[in-house]
């Protein structure tokens, strides 16, 4: 499980509520972790803000060979 998914699960916030807080479309939120397209830096910060956590640990979750999209 990715650090982002673990942080979301630990927060106890339901996905629908998190989507409302971040303003992210569900298609982006659901498909990004399953593809080779990483979340953008802005999306990581929006998720962190939505679950009220520090975004820095979530940034280190990028798999080798991938980088965040600016």
N, C-alpha and C positions, 0 to 999 in steps of 0.2 A: 504494500500500500504506500502511495506517495505521501510525502510530508504534508502536502496541501490537503489531500483527502483525509489523513489522520487528524489534522487540525480542525477541519470542518466537522468531522464526526465527533471529536472531543468537545467542540463548542456546544453541541446539542441543538444547533440551529437547523431547522428543516430546510431542504434545498429550495423550496418555493419561497420561503422567507429570505434566504440568502440571495436568490435571484432578484428579489424586490429591492434588497439593500444595495446590491452592486449595480443593478440596471443592466446586467448581462443577459443576452438572450439564452434561453435554455439550450438551443442547438449548439452554441459556442461552448457553454459550460459542460454539456454532456459529451461532445465529440472531441474536444481538445485533449483531454487526458488519454484518450484511446488512440490518438494519431501521433505522427511524428512532428506535428505542429505544436510547439509549446505555447503556453499562455504568454501574452505580451506582458511586459513589465507593468503597464498600467493595470491589466487584469489581475495580476498577482497582488498589487497594492489594493485594488478594490475588494478582492476576496479577503485579504487580511483585515481591512477596515470593517468589512461586513461581519466577520466573526470575532472582531475586537482582539486581534493578536498582532504581534510584531511581524512585519513582512520579511525581515531579513532571513530568518530560518527557512521560510518558504522558498526563497530564492535559491538556496543550495540544493534544491530538489531536482534540478535540471540534469537529465541523464547525460552521460559522456557522449561527446560528439554532437550535442545539441547546445544551442544557446538561446537566450531569451530574445524575443523579437521586440525591437524598439518601437 
